[in-house]
Amino acid sequence: RASSLVVLLQMTLELQDGTKLTVSNFTSKSFTLLFLKNGIPNGISESMVKSNPRKKNIWLARMTNAINFINNKHGFNVTGWVRRGMVEDQSAAGAAAGSGAGKSFIASSDLKIHVTKISINKGPDGKEPDYSRYLFDLASVSIVDGGPL
């Protein structure tokens, strides 16, 4: 059975104008696959990863090192959209409660970002940085702890 395992991340993005946005609970199969040697093996589950803390920590460290390495080279290209969220207008809430009128909403001061794709930027030579030394073989978590990485 094909695995639906993905990494759950919190990340901070810096826009071209210097604005920083935090994305919580980001998941992406294509982003997860960027950091794996041989993809996600069939049948691998979250519980298999969680029950092997040594391998889980190695994977996390390698992924963190790869992200830092890529950021220090050419970075990532993040595609998505940004908008201001909507919140209930508290000044209108009291008046609306007695009148039976619907809730009134206004734009929030917080920007929200929805990431649709993350790719690795290429250098002037047209190639992505070689981060292969950081890739993790997820099949190793199904092997008794202490097995090959």
Backbone as a chain_set.jsonl record, in Angstrom:
{"seq": "RASSLVVLLQMTLELQDGTKLTVSNFTSKSFTLLFLKNGIPNGISESMVKSNPRKKNIWLARMTNAINFINNKHGFNVTGWVRRGMVEDQSAAGAAAGSGAGKSFIASSDLKIHVTKISINKGPDGKEPDYSRYLFDLASVSIVDGGPL", "coords": {"N": [[0.845, -1.176, 0.0], [0.564, 2.202, -0.827], [2.341, 4.759, 0.803], [1.274, 7.551, 2.746], [2.818, 9.232, 4.123], [4.133, 12.269, 5.297], [6.263, 15.082, 6.008], [5.744, 17.251, 8.742], [5.886, 20.606, 9.083], [7.015, 23.715, 10.541], [7.637, 26.815, 9.28], [9.523, 29.77, 8.495], [9.078, 32.322, 6.241], [10.673, 34.706, 4.198], [9.646, 37.463, 2.508], [10.164, 39.269, -0.625], [10.024, 41.962, 0.006], [10.95, 42.035, 2.55], [9.176, 41.309, 4.508], [8.275, 38.994, 6.996], [6.843, 35.833, 7.252], [5.131, 33.295, 9.001], [4.599, 29.908, 8.502], [2.578, 27.513, 9.675], [2.166, 24.059, 10.445], [2.728, 22.952, 7.884], [2.525, 20.761, 5.198], [3.748, 18.646, 2.649], [3.985, 16.387, 0.107], [5.717, 16.4, -2.108], [7.703, 18.162, -1.218], [8.663, 16.76, 1.009], [9.742, 14.537, -0.315], [12.001, 15.649, -1.48], [14.053, 15.297, 0.296], [14.657, 12.654, 0.663], [16.331, 9.58, 0.013], [15.35, 7.344, -1.517], [12.661, 7.804, -1.988], [9.379, 7.346, -0.5], [8.906, 4.441, 1.101], [6.581, 1.796, 0.307], [4.022, 1.064, 2.606], [5.261, 2.17, 4.834], [4.823, 3.795, 7.929], [3.581, 6.429, 10.074], [3.737, 5.636, 12.747], [5.797, 3.765, 12.643], [7.99, 5.393, 12.173], [7.915, 7.075, 14.425], [8.325, 5.184, 16.428], [10.95, 4.648, 16.29], [13.106, 6.417, 17.514], [15.839, 7.102, 17.253], [16.451, 6.904, 14.483], [14.51, 8.666, 13.512], [15.401, 11.093, 14.589], [17.852, 11.313, 13.287], [16.972, 11.597, 10.641], [15.568, 14.021, 10.88], [17.704, 15.738, 11.595], [19.326, 15.528, 9.289], [17.587, 16.555, 7.346], [17.199, 19.165, 8.304], [19.849, 20.099, 8.113], [20.162, 19.929, 5.329], [18.252, 21.795, 4.436], [19.33, 24.142, 5.551], [21.794, 24.162, 4.185], [20.927, 24.448, 1.505], [19.581, 26.92, 1.706], [21.788, 28.545, 2.24], [23.088, 28.43, -0.159], [21.517, 28.862, -2.897], [18.945, 29.072, -2.114], [15.335, 28.643, -1.742], [12.528, 28.499, -3.951], [9.473, 29.709, -3.356], [6.17, 29.21, -3.989], [2.942, 30.566, -3.899], [0.128, 32.077, -2.273], [-0.758, 35.146, -0.69], [-2.743, 36.613, 1.803], [-4.846, 38.764, 3.74], [-6.34, 37.668, 6.666], [-9.755, 37.25, 7.778], [-11.559, 38.71, 10.429], [-13.974, 38.79, 13.067], [-15.736, 41.795, 13.447], [-15.367, 43.415, 16.29], [-16.379, 45.797, 17.305], [-18.778, 46.075, 16.066], [-20.082, 43.858, 16.877], [-21.548, 43.88, 19.321], [-23.694, 45.658, 18.802], [-24.908, 44.329, 16.69], [-25.776, 42.024, 17.904], [-28.123, 42.58, 19.388], [-29.817, 43.41, 17.394], [-30.342, 41.407, 15.624], [-28.988, 41.265, 13.281], [-26.593, 39.991, 10.88], [-23.221, 38.769, 11.445], [-20.437, 40.995, 11.323], [-17.529, 41.349, 9.392], [-14.042, 42.168, 9.279], [-10.885, 42.996, 7.701], [-8.093, 41.252, 8.904], [-5.15, 42.181, 10.747], [-3.111, 40.476, 10.425], [-1.104, 38.801, 8.087], [-1.767, 36.021, 6.014], [-0.389, 33.096, 4.668], [-0.523, 30.851, 1.975], [1.068, 28.155, 0.955], [1.827, 26.738, -2.127], [3.737, 25.425, -3.616], [7.111, 24.363, -3.323], [10.33, 24.754, -4.456], [13.767, 24.076, -5.308], [16.091, 26.614, -5.804], [18.072, 27.199, -8.693], [21.576, 27.557, -9.413], [23.889, 29.958, -10.934], [25.018, 28.309, -12.83], [22.939, 26.811, -13.698], [22.241, 24.593, -12.263], [20.966, 22.74, -9.466], [22.057, 23.047, -6.038], [24.308, 20.532, -4.781], [23.082, 18.502, -2.54], [23.088, 15.933, -1.76], [24.414, 14.434, 0.179], [22.97, 14.765, 2.463], [20.632, 13.391, 2.235], [18.122, 11.07, 3.305], [17.507, 7.627, 3.935], [14.511, 6.385, 4.075], [13.599, 3.802, 4.278], [15.187, 2.616, 6.137], [14.086, 2.948, 8.653], [12.416, 0.865, 9.101], [13.972, -1.169, 9.736], [15.637, -2.919, 12.345], [16.583, -0.837, 15.031], [19.712, 0.665, 14.773], [20.473, -0.406, 12.465], [21.491, -0.084, 8.972], [22.015, 3.211, 7.609]], "CA": [[0.0, 0.0, 0.0], [1.353, 3.429, -0.924], [2.364, 5.525, 2.046], [0.91, 8.965, 2.651], [3.658, 9.895, 5.119], [4.762, 13.535, 4.932], [6.839, 15.829, 7.119], [4.956, 18.371, 9.233], [6.87, 21.652, 9.364], [6.72, 25.126, 10.744], [8.731, 27.533, 8.626], [9.418, 31.212, 8.352], [9.421, 32.767, 4.896], [10.927, 36.135, 4.067], [9.244, 37.941, 1.195], [11.125, 40.174, -1.246], [9.993, 43.273, 0.663], [11.465, 41.883, 3.907], [8.124, 40.814, 5.396], [8.454, 37.599, 7.412], [5.593, 35.128, 7.511], [5.295, 31.947, 9.531], [3.656, 28.905, 8.02], [2.485, 26.42, 10.647], [1.528, 22.814, 9.988], [2.908, 22.789, 6.442], [2.82, 19.413, 4.727], [3.84, 18.519, 1.2], [4.669, 15.153, -0.275], [6.837, 16.716, -2.997], [8.774, 18.745, -0.399], [9.214, 15.648, 1.784], [10.545, 13.698, -1.212], [13.275, 16.306, -1.787], [15.063, 14.974, 1.3], [14.722, 11.209, 0.826], [17.134, 8.884, -0.998], [14.604, 6.434, -2.385], [11.239, 8.047, -1.843], [8.689, 6.824, 0.678], [8.601, 3.028, 0.835], [5.214, 1.338, 0.536], [3.757, 0.485, 3.912], [5.885, 2.885, 5.959], [3.794, 4.541, 8.637], [4.014, 7.397, 11.089], [4.097, 4.918, 13.977], [7.113, 3.155, 12.44], [8.992, 6.452, 12.335], [7.892, 7.513, 15.827], [8.824, 4.14, 17.319], [12.39, 4.54, 16.091], [13.547, 7.801, 17.735], [17.198, 7.351, 16.756], [16.375, 7.164, 13.043], [13.702, 9.875, 13.329], [16.271, 12.236, 14.886], [18.843, 11.407, 12.203], [16.25, 12.159, 9.497], [15.324, 15.435, 11.185], [18.981, 16.461, 11.519], [19.748, 15.61, 7.885], [16.693, 17.467, 6.637], [17.542, 20.515, 8.771], [21.135, 20.452, 7.501], [19.939, 20.135, 3.898], [17.554, 23.075, 4.272], [20.314, 25.2, 5.816], [22.757, 24.148, 3.081], [20.266, 25.021, 0.326], [19.369, 28.346, 1.977], [23.076, 29.244, 2.144], [23.508, 28.441, -1.569], [20.64, 29.668, -3.755], [17.638, 29.172, -1.472], [14.154, 27.979, -2.284], [11.507, 29.3, -4.611], [8.208, 29.356, -2.727], [5.02, 29.712, -4.734], [1.72, 30.518, -3.114], [-0.578, 33.343, -2.243], [-0.811, 35.808, 0.612], [-3.928, 37.448, 1.993], [-5.179, 39.081, 5.119], [-7.472, 36.899, 7.152], [-10.929, 38.019, 8.196], [-11.949, 38.521, 11.829], [-15.242, 39.43, 13.401], [-15.613, 43.188, 13.89], [-15.826, 43.439, 17.674], [-17.135, 47.024, 17.578], [-20.121, 45.895, 15.521], [-20.66, 42.634, 17.423], [-22.546, 44.201, 20.349], [-24.867, 46.262, 18.159], [-25.547, 43.322, 15.846], [-26.376, 40.989, 18.746], [-29.48, 42.958, 19.743], [-30.627, 43.739, 16.222], [-30.586, 40.229, 14.804], [-28.198, 41.385, 12.055], [-25.495, 39.043, 10.761], [-21.917, 39.212, 11.924], [-19.675, 41.852, 10.421], [-16.124, 40.958, 9.4], [-13.069, 43.12, 8.741], [-9.589, 42.382, 7.408], [-7.182, 41.108, 10.023], [-3.843, 42.805, 10.517], [-2.158, 39.399, 10.172], [-1.07, 38.212, 6.756], [-1.789, 34.567, 5.962], [0.212, 32.601, 3.431], [-0.85, 29.488, 1.576], [2.144, 27.687, 0.083], [1.367, 25.73, -3.074], [4.869, 24.675, -4.158], [8.463, 24.779, -2.935], [11.363, 24.122, -5.268], [15.119, 24.545, -5.009], [16.618, 27.521, -6.825], [19.289, 26.788, -9.394], [22.648, 28.538, -9.409], [24.212, 30.537, -12.245], [25.357, 27.23, -13.754], [21.708, 26.127, -14.07], [22.094, 23.364, -11.489], [20.663, 22.841, -8.042], [23.21, 22.666, -5.213], [24.365, 19.101, -4.486], [22.851, 18.266, -1.114], [22.83, 14.489, -1.68], [24.974, 13.842, 1.401], [22.002, 14.932, 3.545], [19.431, 12.601, 1.988], [17.868, 10.0, 4.265], [16.826, 6.448, 3.403], [13.394, 6.14, 4.973], [13.437, 2.351, 4.46], [15.975, 2.198, 7.279], [13.328, 2.979, 9.908], [11.724, -0.405, 9.27], [15.008, -2.11, 10.158], [15.909, -2.808, 13.78], [17.424, 0.325, 15.324], [21.121, 0.331, 14.693], [20.707, -0.901, 11.11], [22.147, 0.867, 8.075], [21.366, 4.474, 7.286]], "C": [[0.891, 1.241, 0.0], [1.235, 4.224, 0.37], [1.971, 6.97, 1.792], [1.712, 9.788, 3.655], [4.254, 11.178, 4.547], [5.318, 14.186, 6.192], [5.907, 16.987, 7.459], [5.932, 19.429, 9.712], [6.234, 22.961, 9.813], [7.907, 25.855, 10.133], [8.45, 29.021, 8.573], [9.91, 31.579, 6.963], [9.664, 34.263, 4.927], [10.608, 36.546, 2.645], [10.264, 38.934, 0.662], [11.151, 41.546, -0.584], [10.472, 43.211, 2.104], [10.43, 41.391, 4.913], [8.391, 39.346, 5.725], [7.101, 37.016, 7.78], [5.9, 33.731, 8.027], [4.193, 31.057, 8.989], [3.696, 27.762, 9.027], [1.807, 25.228, 9.986], [1.577, 22.65, 8.472], [3.238, 21.333, 6.142], [2.841, 19.41, 3.206], [4.602, 17.248, 0.876], [5.871, 15.462, -1.165], [8.004, 17.339, -2.224], [9.444, 17.661, 0.44], [10.156, 14.811, 0.923], [11.889, 14.318, -1.572], [14.404, 15.811, -0.883], [15.196, 13.471, 1.572], [15.492, 10.564, -0.318], [16.29, 8.122, -1.996], [13.105, 6.598, -2.237], [10.686, 7.493, -0.542], [8.309, 5.378, 0.38], [7.13, 2.703, 1.092], [5.105, 0.754, 1.94], [4.396, 1.192, 5.08], [4.818, 3.753, 6.618], [4.4, 5.509, 9.636], [4.466, 6.672, 12.352], [5.449, 4.229, 13.842], [8.216, 4.178, 12.648], [9.077, 6.867, 13.801], [8.465, 6.461, 16.775], [10.325, 3.914, 17.171], [13.006, 5.923, 16.266], [14.952, 8.1, 17.218], [17.166, 7.708, 15.273], [15.573, 8.43, 12.751], [14.569, 11.112, 13.557], [17.356, 12.422, 13.83], [18.196, 12.034, 10.971], [16.021, 13.647, 9.704], [16.605, 16.256, 11.06], [19.447, 16.613, 10.074], [18.885, 16.586, 7.091], [16.987, 18.914, 7.017], [18.85, 20.981, 8.146], [20.985, 20.718, 6.005], [19.263, 21.475, 3.648], [18.51, 24.231, 4.505], [21.335, 25.307, 4.685], [22.16, 24.822, 1.849], [20.025, 26.515, 0.519], [20.652, 29.146, 1.854], [23.626, 29.273, 0.724], [22.591, 29.388, -2.348], [19.227, 29.785, -3.212], [16.555, 28.389, -2.188], [13.282, 28.987, -3.011], [10.167, 28.821, -4.057], [7.088, 30.025, -3.503], [3.787, 29.571, -3.854], [1.01, 31.855, -3.193], [-0.688, 33.835, -0.81], [-2.092, 36.624, 0.67], [-4.046, 37.789, 3.47], [-6.384, 38.238, 5.493], [-8.615, 37.831, 7.523], [-11.238, 37.682, 9.655], [-13.261, 39.243, 12.068], [-14.967, 40.829, 13.931], [-16.221, 43.29, 15.283], [-16.644, 44.688, 17.988], [-18.567, 46.904, 17.073], [-20.834, 44.699, 16.155], [-21.762, 42.924, 18.441], [-23.82, 44.755, 19.754], [-25.634, 45.223, 17.348], [-26.28, 42.278, 16.685], [-27.829, 41.309, 19.083], [-30.38, 43.17, 18.542], [-30.974, 42.522, 15.364], [-29.816, 40.261, 13.489], [-27.076, 40.344, 12.066], [-24.193, 39.633, 11.276], [-21.24, 40.055, 10.855], [-18.201, 41.47, 10.537], [-15.272, 42.059, 8.768], [-11.761, 42.377, 8.491], [-8.726, 42.367, 8.658], [-5.881, 41.836, 9.708], [-2.785, 41.754, 10.204], [-2.264, 38.896, 8.738], [-1.063, 36.7, 6.879], [-1.181, 34.146, 4.633], [-0.216, 31.157, 3.213], [0.201, 29.068, 0.558], [1.589, 26.596, -0.824], [2.51, 24.891, -3.642], [6.172, 25.255, -3.616], [9.438, 24.02, -3.822], [12.71, 24.742, -4.901], [15.593, 25.429, -6.148], [17.899, 26.957, -7.418], [20.305, 27.922, -9.34], [22.89, 29.092, -10.801], [24.567, 29.485, -13.296], [24.123, 26.429, -14.206], [21.447, 24.85, -13.293], [21.702, 23.676, -10.052], [21.92, 22.504, -7.254], [23.151, 21.174, -4.887], [24.255, 18.893, -2.973], [22.631, 16.776, -0.846], [23.379, 13.858, -0.397], [24.008, 13.93, 2.584], [20.75, 14.069, 3.37], [19.34, 11.43, 2.964], [17.125, 8.868, 3.587], [15.746, 6.043, 4.39], [13.145, 4.644, 5.192], [14.195, 1.871, 5.688], [15.198, 2.229, 8.59], [12.571, 1.684, 10.124], [12.697, -1.504, 9.702], [15.239, -1.887, 11.644], [16.864, -1.631, 14.002], [18.872, -0.11, 15.382], [21.481, -0.203, 13.317], [21.319, 0.192, 10.248], [21.32, 2.134, 7.875], [21.384, 4.616, 5.796]], "O": [[1.863, 1.309, 0.751], [0.155, 4.339, 0.949], [2.297, 7.54, 0.75], [1.33, 10.907, 3.995], [4.812, 11.177, 3.449], [4.892, 13.875, 7.304], [5.349, 17.625, 6.567], [6.714, 19.191, 10.632], [5.081, 23.26, 9.503], [9.057, 25.54, 10.44], [7.302, 29.464, 8.601], [11.01, 31.202, 6.557], [8.948, 35.003, 5.601], [11.212, 36.053, 1.692], [11.132, 39.393, 1.404], [12.177, 42.225, -0.605], [10.415, 44.214, 2.816], [10.776, 41.088, 6.054], [8.696, 38.551, 4.836], [6.321, 37.621, 8.516], [6.818, 33.067, 7.545], [3.013, 31.409, 9.015], [4.732, 27.121, 9.208], [0.982, 25.381, 9.086], [0.589, 22.258, 7.85], [4.127, 20.747, 6.761], [2.044, 20.092, 2.562], [5.734, 17.061, 1.323], [6.931, 14.858, -1.001], [9.164, 17.075, -2.539], [10.669, 17.648, 0.567], [11.235, 14.421, 1.369], [12.822, 13.6, -1.932], [15.576, 15.894, -1.249], [15.773, 13.065, 2.581], [15.332, 10.947, -1.477], [16.497, 8.244, -3.203], [12.359, 5.625, -2.349], [11.431, 7.209, 0.396], [7.482, 5.119, -0.495], [6.512, 3.272, 1.991], [5.995, 0.037, 2.396], [4.106, 0.852, 6.227], [4.005, 4.373, 5.933], [5.575, 5.414, 9.991], [5.467, 7.05, 12.96], [6.18, 4.118, 14.826], [9.256, 3.869, 13.231], [10.168, 6.996, 14.355], [9.03, 6.806, 17.813], [10.898, 3.072, 17.862], [13.392, 6.549, 15.279], [15.231, 9.221, 16.793], [17.777, 8.69, 14.852], [15.918, 9.185, 11.842], [14.48, 12.076, 12.797], [17.735, 13.549, 13.514], [18.79, 12.898, 10.327], [16.258, 14.445, 8.797], [16.594, 17.345, 10.486], [19.905, 17.683, 9.673], [19.39, 17.348, 6.266], [17.022, 19.79, 6.153], [18.956, 22.124, 7.701], [21.613, 21.633, 5.473], [19.659, 22.211, 2.744], [18.508, 25.199, 3.745], [21.698, 26.409, 4.273], [22.803, 25.664, 1.223], [20.24, 27.298, -0.406], [20.626, 30.296, 1.416], [24.532, 30.052, 0.428], [22.868, 30.583, -2.441], [18.4, 30.507, -3.77], [16.812, 27.599, -3.096], [13.304, 30.181, -2.712], [9.776, 27.672, -4.262], [7.06, 31.247, -3.656], [3.618, 28.572, -3.154], [1.274, 32.661, -4.086], [-0.708, 33.055, 0.143], [-2.476, 37.256, -0.314], [-3.415, 37.166, 4.324], [-7.334, 38.115, 4.719], [-8.45, 39.05, 7.574], [-11.184, 36.522, 10.063], [-13.609, 40.187, 11.358], [-14.079, 41.027, 14.76], [-17.441, 43.256, 15.439], [-17.519, 44.644, 18.853], [-19.469, 47.559, 17.596], [-22.044, 44.539, 15.995], [-22.806, 42.271, 18.419], [-24.915, 44.363, 20.158], [-26.864, 45.234, 17.32], [-27.28, 41.711, 16.245], [-28.678, 40.418, 19.067], [-31.602, 43.111, 18.674], [-31.817, 42.613, 14.471], [-29.981, 39.364, 12.663], [-26.663, 39.875, 13.126], [-24.083, 40.837, 11.51], [-21.44, 39.859, 9.656], [-17.685, 41.287, 11.64], [-15.705, 42.773, 7.864], [-11.551, 41.275, 8.998], [-8.644, 43.361, 9.38], [-5.556, 42.075, 8.545], [-1.685, 42.092, 9.768], [-3.352, 38.605, 8.24], [-0.41, 36.157, 7.77], [-1.43, 34.767, 3.6], [-0.263, 30.354, 4.145], [0.221, 29.567, -0.568], [0.96, 25.647, -0.356], [2.285, 23.77, -4.099], [6.318, 26.468, -3.47], [9.377, 22.795, -3.925], [12.775, 25.794, -4.267], [15.511, 25.049, -7.316], [18.699, 26.322, -6.73], [19.943, 29.094, -9.235], [22.181, 28.741, -11.744], [24.438, 29.726, -14.496], [24.241, 25.492, -14.995], [20.529, 24.1, -13.625], [22.053, 24.719, -9.501], [22.768, 21.755, -7.74], [22.065, 20.615, -4.734], [25.22, 19.086, -2.233], [22.054, 16.403, 0.176], [22.852, 12.844, 0.062], [24.199, 13.25, 3.592], [19.901, 14.023, 4.261], [20.354, 10.875, 3.388], [16.23, 9.096, 2.773], [16.031, 5.43, 5.418], [12.538, 4.263, 6.193], [13.872, 0.814, 6.23], [15.616, 1.59, 9.556], [12.12, 1.425, 11.24], [12.288, -2.627, 9.995], [15.054, -0.777, 12.142], [17.828, -1.453, 13.258], [19.205, -1.136, 15.974], [22.655, -0.431, 13.025], [21.631, 1.275, 10.743], [20.092, 2.119, 7.962], [20.89, 5.61, 5.264]]}, "num_chains": 1, "name": "protein.A"}
